[in-house]
Every structure is written in structure tokens, then in C-alpha cells.
Amino acid sequence: MKKNFQIFINIFFFTIFFLILINVFISISWKFYNNFKYSNKNPIPELVRSNYKLNDEQQAILHKNTHSMKYYYRAFVGPLPDDFESEFVNYNKKTGRKTVNKTNNCKKNVVFFGGSTTFGWLSTDEETIPSQFSKNLADDLSNYCVYNFGSPWFYSKQENNLLINLMDKKMIKPDFAIFIDGVNERCNGFIYEKHIRDQFDEIMVDHRTQIVKKKILPLVRSLPIYQLFDRIFLQKRHFQILNENHICTDLELKNLFQSRLEMRLKICENYGIQCLSFLQPFGGIHGNIYPTSKNLINQHKNKYKLFKEIPENLIINIADALDGDVNKYSYVDELHYSHDANNLISKKILTSIKLLNKL
């Protein structure tokens, strides 16, 4: 009996030691991997580097800045960028991504909402669509301040919720809200809604389970081995998000999108905000196309074919904004716009707004 107990103790401590060793190994390996992945070697594809006004070293830094961002979960909205400071990418939870403005004496606020293309994925703070929009404002509109609340993966439903959230928290009161949508549109946000369910479940568990939920699980989740498996799992779920169109038909998606746009107008009317939504250019079919997979091209063609039928009082079609792009590519990857493409889109938005006498 005593011998068996000693064997058990030995196995127990060996297991603990082995787990500690694995976690230390993963932690060190992960740091080496990140240092290698985000080294000064430029990871941006060579065929689009000429689109940038940055040298190779600066492009590498921009890539590292973009991929080093952290996110936090805001209830009923989803994962948003957390406070972040770097050379080319800066974000503040209260004011959004850093945006070029001609003045600090703001008489009116223009707030942009959208996904990663609005946020400016692989673009510097100064070259995002909102910053370009601000720089293109006429001198007589220089007292307008522009804010960028674009967030990676976001679609219309989340943007509506984010607008409500900003208004309820009295963070920034938009006089004009501009939404750039289309590419990320999907039937539902099951991953984000799962987070909400998880939070509710944590509130509803009994007292005994609270100890596990609040004390043990956070400790387990902090372990490198858990984070490694979680990252692998999340990557698979990310591709599920990108290909989520299979959950409903294209026509159902179009009807959902239209109903969300109709709801948006009612939200804006309730808060006394002038809101305009814009149907964006789609990677693989608009502008000078970056090499894109046939599967993604077909998805975008199906989406765009239906979305362009939505009435213009709900969403203004600016998919032709990149027709005048003189660069070899209008994109830096399959989805995200180049600096010059951001400028063309911002000009198209500004022209559309002026034609409607909204500013």
C-alpha cells in the first residue's frame, strides 16, 4: 500500500514537472516564433510593396504593428481593438483608431463604422479611409473631426450595436455616421453570440461552480499550452466566419442585410444622427485585382450581385470607386485596400455626401 502511494506521488509530481516544462517550452518557442515572424524582413507580398509610401523596413514594422494588436470583448458588440500604441497603428477604446484631423476645436463629428477595411488593415494611421476623408475635407469644413471605429471582422449588425453602445455611454456624439459595408456581411455572428451566452452562463451557475469558473478556469486559460490549442481552434473558427455564407442562402443574406440597414436608419433617427451607408468595392471583382482564390471571387460576386439591388436610400453603391486606380493592385491582399485605394474610396464617399447636401 505504501509502495503504491509512493508510486502515485512520483507520477503526480512527474506529471506536474512535465506540464511545467511543456508550458515553459511553448512560451519560449512562441517568443522566438514571433521574433522570427515579425522580424525586420518584410512579410508584405513583394508584388504590392510598391503601393506603399514606406520603405521595406517601415513596411515590416507596419505589418508587425497591425498583427500585434490585442482585443477585448464588449458585451452585445463583440471583440474590439484594445488600447494600443505603436509607430504606425494606434487605437484608443474611447476615440477609436488615431485619425488625421485638421483641428482639435471640433464643431461637428463624423464617425466611421465598418470592418477591417474601414479600420485600415495594413495601413498606417494617416492612410486609412477616415484619415483620407478628413484630409480631403474642404477648408470650410476643417472644423469637422473624424473618428474611426472600424473593427476587424465587423458587419452591419455589430456596427448598429456599436453605434447604440457609443451613444448610451456618451463617449462620442456623432453628427454624421458613415458605414462601409458589404464584404463582411453574414447571416449571423454565432461566435460573438456564443460569448454572450458564455457570460450569461457564468452568472447563472451555482455557488460551487463559481469557484471553478472564477478561480481555476482563468488560471488554466493563462497557460501557454492552453493558449496554443486555443489559437489553433480559433483559427479554424475564423475560417468558418469567413465562409459563413453557407448558413443561409444568398437571397436570405440579402434580405437580412437590408433589414439591418432599415433598422440602422431608425436607430439614427432616434438619436438625431445623419447616417449614410456605403456598399464597398469587393476584392477580386473591383479595381485592379490582387491574385484572389476562385472560391472567394465567387462568394463576392454572389454577394455583390444581390447587395447592389438594395435601394440607394439604404445603401449607396461606391463599388466603382477604384475604377481610376493607376496602381498595379488596388489591394494589399485578397480583401484589404492599398493606401491609394483608401484615398479613392474616401473621395467617392465625400463626393456622394456633397451631392446629397449632407455636409
C-alpha positions in Angstrom: 0.0 0.0 0.0 2.8 2.4 1.0 4.7 1.5 -2.1 1.7 2.1 -4.3 1.2 5.5 -2.7 4.8 6.4 -3.3 4.4 5.5 -7.0 1.3 7.7 -7.2 3.2 10.6 -5.6 6.1 10.1 -8.0 3.8 10.0 -11.0 1.9 13.1 -9.8 5.0 15.2 -9.3 6.5 14.0 -12.6 3.3 15.0 -14.4 3.3 18.5 -12.8 7.0 18.9 -13.7 6.3 17.7 -17.3 3.4 20.1 -17.7 5.6 23.0 -16.4 8.3 22.0 -18.8 6.0 21.9 -21.7 4.5 25.3 -20.9 7.9 26.9 -20.5 9.0 25.3 -23.8 5.9 26.6 -25.6 6.3 30.1 -24.1 9.9 30.4 -25.2 9.2 28.9 -28.6 6.3 31.3 -29.1 8.6 34.3 -28.4 11.2 33.0 -30.9 8.5 32.3 -33.5 7.0 35.9 -33.1 10.5 37.4 -33.3 11.2 35.4 -36.5 7.7 36.1 -38.0 7.8 39.8 -37.2 11.5 40.4 -37.8 12.7 43.2 -40.0 12.3 41.0 -43.0 9.4 42.5 -44.9 6.5 40.0 -44.8 4.2 42.0 -47.1 4.0 40.3 -50.5 6.6 41.7 -52.9 4.0 42.3 -55.7 2.2 45.0 -53.6 5.1 46.7 -51.9 5.3 49.5 -54.5 1.8 50.5 -53.4 3.3 51.8 -50.1 4.9 55.1 -49.4 7.1 53.3 -46.9 10.4 51.6 -47.3 10.9 47.8 -46.7 11.9 48.3 -43.0 8.9 50.5 -42.4 6.5 48.1 -44.1 7.8 45.3 -41.9 7.1 47.5 -38.8 3.6 48.3 -40.1 2.9 44.6 -40.5 4.2 43.8 -37.0 2.2 46.7 -35.5 -1.0 45.5 -37.2 -0.7 41.9 -36.1 0.4 42.8 -32.5 -2.9 44.4 -31.6 -4.9 42.9 -28.7 -8.7 42.7 -28.5 -11.2 42.8 -25.7 -14.9 41.8 -25.6 -17.6 44.4 -25.3 -21.0 43.0 -24.4 -23.5 42.8 -27.2 -21.0 44.3 -29.6 -18.1 41.7 -30.0 -14.3 41.8 -29.9 -12.9 45.3 -30.3 -9.3 46.6 -30.5 -7.9 47.3 -27.1 -5.8 50.4 -26.3 -2.7 50.1 -28.4 0.3 52.4 -29.2 2.9 51.8 -31.9 4.7 53.6 -34.7 2.0 53.2 -37.4 -1.1 51.8 -35.6 -2.7 53.5 -32.6 -6.0 52.8 -31.1 -8.0 54.2 -28.1 -11.1 52.5 -26.8 -12.8 55.8 -26.3 -11.9 57.6 -29.6 -11.2 54.7 -32.0 -8.2 54.5 -34.2 -5.9 57.5 -34.4 -7.1 59.7 -37.3 -5.7 62.8 -39.0 -7.8 65.9 -38.2 -7.2 69.5 -39.2 -8.3 70.8 -35.8 -8.9 69.9 -32.2 -11.7 72.5 -32.0 -14.4 70.2 -33.2 -17.8 71.7 -34.0 -19.1 68.6 -35.6 -18.1 64.9 -35.5 -18.0 62.4 -38.4 -17.8 58.8 -37.1 -16.8 55.9 -39.4 -18.0 52.4 -38.8 -17.1 49.2 -40.7 -14.8 46.2 -40.7 -11.1 45.8 -41.2 -11.1 47.8 -44.5 -12.5 50.8 -42.6 -10.1 50.2 -39.7 -7.3 50.2 -42.2 -5.7 46.8 -42.1 -2.1 47.0 -43.1 -2.5 50.8 -43.5 -0.8 53.5 -41.3 -3.0 55.8 -39.2 -2.6 58.6 -41.7 -3.6 56.5 -44.7 -6.9 54.9 -43.6 -10.2 55.8 -45.3 -11.3 58.0 -42.4 -7.9 59.8 -42.3 -8.0 60.3 -46.1 -11.6 61.6 -45.8 -10.5 64.1 -43.2 -7.6 65.3 -45.3 -9.9 65.7 -48.3 -12.4 67.8 -46.5 -12.5 71.4 -47.8 -11.1 74.2 -45.7 -14.6 75.4 -44.9 -15.2 72.0 -43.3 -12.0 72.0 -41.3 -13.8 72.2 -38.0 -15.2 68.7 -38.6 -13.4 66.0 -36.6 -13.3 62.5 -38.0 -13.2 59.3 -35.9 -12.5 55.7 -37.0 -14.4 53.0 -35.2 -13.9 50.4 -37.9 -13.0 47.0 -36.3 -11.7 43.8 -37.9 -14.5 41.2 -38.7 -17.3 43.6 -38.0 -20.5 43.6 -40.1 -23.7 45.7 -40.1 -25.4 44.1 -37.1 -22.4 44.7 -34.9 -21.9 48.2 -36.2 -25.5 49.1 -35.3 -24.9 47.7 -31.8 -21.6 49.7 -31.5 -23.4 52.9 -32.5 -26.0 52.3 -29.8 -23.2 51.5 -27.3 -21.3 54.7 -28.1 -24.5 56.8 -27.7 -25.5 55.1 -24.5 -22.1 55.5 -22.9 -22.0 59.2 -24.2 -18.5 58.6 -25.5 -18.6 60.5 -28.8 -21.8 62.1 -30.2 -21.7 61.7 -34.0 -23.3 64.4 -36.1 -22.7 62.2 -39.1 -22.2 58.4 -39.1 -20.7 56.7 -42.1 -20.9 53.0 -42.5 -18.8 51.0 -45.1 -20.3 47.5 -45.6 -20.7 44.5 -47.8 -17.7 42.2 -47.8 -18.1 41.1 -44.1 -21.8 40.7 -44.3 -23.1 37.4 -42.9 -26.2 35.6 -41.7 -25.3 35.8 -38.0 -22.4 36.3 -35.7 -22.5 32.9 -33.9 -19.1 33.2 -32.4 -19.8 36.6 -30.8 -23.3 35.5 -29.7 -21.6 32.4 -28.1 -19.5 34.8 -26.0 -22.7 36.5 -24.7 -24.2 33.1 -23.8 -21.0 32.1 -22.0 -21.2 35.3 -19.9 -24.8 34.6 -19.1 -23.9 31.0 -18.1 -21.2 32.3 -15.8 -23.7 34.5 -14.0 -26.3 31.7 -13.7 -24.0 28.9 -12.3 -24.4 27.9 -8.7 -22.0 28.9 -5.9 -19.9 25.8 -6.0 -19.3 26.1 -9.8 -18.3 29.8 -9.4 -15.1 28.7 -7.7 -14.1 26.7 -10.8 -15.4 29.4 -13.2 -13.7 32.4 -11.5 -10.6 30.9 -10.0 -9.5 27.7 -11.8 -10.5 28.4 -15.4 -8.7 31.8 -15.7 -5.6 30.1 -14.4 -5.9 27.3 -17.0 -6.6 29.8 -19.8 -3.4 31.7 -18.9 -1.2 28.6 -19.6 0.8 28.7 -22.8 -0.3 25.1 -23.7 -4.0 26.2 -23.5 -3.3 29.3 -25.5 -1.6 27.3 -28.2 -4.5 24.9 -28.6 -7.0 27.8 -28.3 -5.2 29.7 -31.1 -5.3 26.7 -33.4 -9.0 26.2 -32.6 -9.8 30.0 -33.1 -8.0 30.0 -36.5 -10.4 27.2 -37.6 -13.3 29.2 -36.3 -12.1 32.3 -38.1 -12.2 30.5 -41.5 -15.7 29.4 -40.5 -16.6 33.0 -40.1 -15.2 34.0 -43.5 -17.2 31.2 -45.1 -20.3 31.5 -43.1 -22.5 32.2 -46.1 -23.5 28.5 -46.2 -25.6 29.0 -43.1 -28.3 30.8 -45.2 -28.9 31.3 -48.9 -27.6 34.4 -50.7 -31.1 35.7 -51.0 -31.7 35.3 -47.3 -28.5 37.1 -46.6 -29.5 40.0 -48.8 -32.9 40.3 -47.0 -31.1 40.2 -43.6 -28.7 42.9 -44.7 -31.5 45.1 -46.0 -33.4 44.7 -42.7 -30.3 45.7 -40.7 -29.9 48.8 -42.9 -33.6 49.7 -42.3 -33.1 49.2 -38.6 -29.9 51.4 -38.8 -31.9 54.3 -40.2 -34.4 54.0 -37.4 -31.6 54.0 -34.8 -30.0 57.1 -36.4 -33.4 58.9 -36.5 -34.0 58.1 -32.8 -30.6 59.6 -31.8 -30.9 62.5 -34.2 -27.8 61.5 -36.3 -27.4 61.7 -40.1 -26.3 58.3 -41.2 -25.1 57.1 -44.6 -24.2 53.5 -45.6 -21.9 52.7 -48.5 -21.6 49.4 -50.4 -17.8 49.0 -50.7 -15.6 47.6 -53.5 -15.2 43.8 -53.3 -11.7 42.2 -53.5 -11.4 40.0 -56.6 -14.0 41.9 -58.7 -13.5 45.6 -58.3 -10.4 47.8 -59.1 -7.1 46.3 -60.0 -7.4 42.8 -58.6 -4.9 41.2 -56.3 -4.5 37.4 -57.1 -7.6 36.0 -55.4 -8.9 32.5 -54.9 -11.8 31.4 -57.2 -13.9 30.5 -54.2 -13.6 34.0 -52.7 -14.3 35.6 -56.1 -17.5 33.6 -56.5 -18.6 34.5 -52.9 -18.0 38.2 -53.6 -19.7 38.1 -57.0 -22.8 36.4 -55.5 -22.9 38.9 -52.6 -22.4 42.0 -54.8 -25.0 40.9 -57.4 -27.7 40.9 -54.7 -26.5 43.7 -52.5 -26.4 46.2 -55.4 -30.1 45.7 -55.7 -30.8 47.2 -52.3 -32.4 50.6 -52.6 -29.9 53.6 -52.5 -31.8 55.3 -49.7 -30.5 52.4 -47.6 -27.0 52.0 -49.0 -25.1 53.9 -51.7 -23.1 51.8 -54.1 -19.5 53.0 -54.4 -18.0 49.8 -55.7 -16.8 51.7 -58.8 -14.6 53.9 -56.6 -11.4 52.0 -57.6 -12.0 52.3 -61.4 -9.5 55.2 -61.5 -6.7 53.4 -59.6 -3.5 53.7 -61.5 -1.6 51.2 -59.3 -0.9 47.6 -60.4 -3.0 46.4 -57.5 -5.8 48.2 -55.5 -5.3 45.8 -52.6 -2.5 44.6 -50.3 -4.1 41.1 -50.0 -7.3 39.4 -51.1 -9.5 41.8 -49.1 -7.8 44.9 -47.9 -7.2 48.1 -49.8 -3.9 49.9 -50.6 -3.3 53.4 -49.4 -4.2 54.9 -52.7 -7.4 52.8 -52.9 -8.3 54.2 -49.4 -7.9 57.7 -50.8 -10.1 56.9 -53.9 -12.8 55.4 -51.7 -12.7 58.4 -49.3 -13.1 60.8 -52.2 -16.0 58.8 -53.6 -17.7 58.9 -50.2 -17.1 62.6 -49.9 -18.5 63.3 -53.4 -21.6 61.2 -52.7 -22.2 63.1 -49.4 -21.8 66.5 -51.1 -24.2 65.5 -53.9 -26.8 64.7 -51.2 -26.1 68.1 -49.5 -25.4 66.2 -46.2 -22.4 68.2 -45.1 
